[in-house]
Amino acid sequence: MAPFKRHAYDAEFKLKAVGHAVEYGNRAAAREFNINESMVRKWRKQEDDLRQVKKTKQSFRGNKARWPQLEDKLEQWVVEQRAASRSVSTVTIRMKATALARDMTIDEFRGGPSWCFRFMKRRNLSIRTRTTVSQQLPKDYQEKLVTFRAYCKNKITEKKIRPEHITNMDEVPLTFDIPVNRTVEKTGTSTVSVRTTGNEKSSFTVVLACQANGQKLPPMIIFKRKTLPKENFPAGVVIKASPKGWMDEEKMSEWLREIYVKRPGGFFHTAPSLLIYDSMRAHITDAVKKQVKQTNSELAVIPGGLTKELQPLDIGVNRAFKARLRAAWEQWMTEGEHTFTKTGRQRRATYATICQWIVDAWADISVSTVVKAFTKAGIISELPGNSSDTDSDNDEREPGRLDAVVAQLFNSDTEEEEFEGFVDGE
């Protein structure tokens, strides 16, 4: 008797047979596809699994779950955590699984690394690189969105504030090195390194501000120093030094005097204005609010946790700005002139060079990008002449991202407390 030759069928073929069986019956499907009727019955039981795998998968090999109920509960927990944008690691999965096993009185469960990866494979889970750092939205965030936008529009209408007098300000934390987390490399390379000057954790702050008509105010840079660097800085930027390298009440007051008041049409305070920023503590001190009032400006403070929805700079400008800044750093690393220490370590870019990158990157942000950001935030309606713009700044993708510690700084809200700064009577 000749040996029986086994055939392997992929998931796509099996699903076709199942579909035919559903319509015409198991026997008809077996005749149509020249297979055994028992195979059709088996595939019909596997239909849900077949629809979740690749079309080219031919069989379900591997150990089945020993504790399927535990894994069902664990998968549901992972889904719930990710729905809330919480990070989930293999360690936390193993800890949660151990706790579930204890609650279910499963004494023989160990929950080791091998089991964890088998569980992830069975449940179609994988380790992914983070694409965004998200904020936790307040429970009543929809109501707060409506209230804030209504407040801004009422002030704009009541005071007859023109777009060129609607300003949004935000701080952007940056580092002297901006390496990418991923790079192109030969397949199979065991070690993948990315060269830097060793200053990827040395930070400073750039204060950006723009107006609803697309106008951009000069950036202010706060370096983490006690004194100002003695270098020749480019025009169009304001340089400050602070021991913490971050915005405080003093630097906020200086920003108002040296940049906000000197904006076009702002020096004599003749035109009513609207200033929008987040609820960072340095923004909302009594002295700062008093100084803002003296400039004939209404203050709109974005509630905590909602900057990604209401702050134009966060919505559509900062990303494009940082992408251009990273491109300048990468070009300098590959083509720029470098100096080295006696030990052969490459020195970072000078303060003046970094300032020039910032000036160029900020100048490269188009008017339409800024206007679209204000429109998307719901602060203004679309301005005439911008409806047909196809500017791509807002769609630009960063070549890479900072490490997790530094990336956390890109959240604009730095306070845990919420501040209803847009309510009348402040």
Secondary structure, DSSP 4 states (H G I P E B T S, - for coil): -PPPPP----HHHHHHHHHHHHHH-HHHHHHHHT--HHHHHHHHHTHHHHHHS-TT-----SPPPSSHHHHHHHHHHHHHHHHTT----HHHHHHHHHHHHHHTT-TT----HHHHHHHHHHTT----------PPPPTTHHHHHHHHHHHHHHHHHHHT--GGGEEEEEEEEEES----S-----TT-S-------S-TT-EEEEEEEEETTS-BPPPEEEEESSS---S-PPSS-EEEEETTSS--HHHHHHHIIIIITTSTTTTT--S-EEEEE---GGGSSHHHHHHHHTTTEEEEEPPTT-HHHH-HIIIIIHHHHHHHHHHHHHHHHHHS---B-TTSPBPPPPHHHHHHHHHHHHHTS-HHHHHHHHHHTTSSPPPTT-TT----GGG---S----HHHHGGG-S---SS---TTSTT-
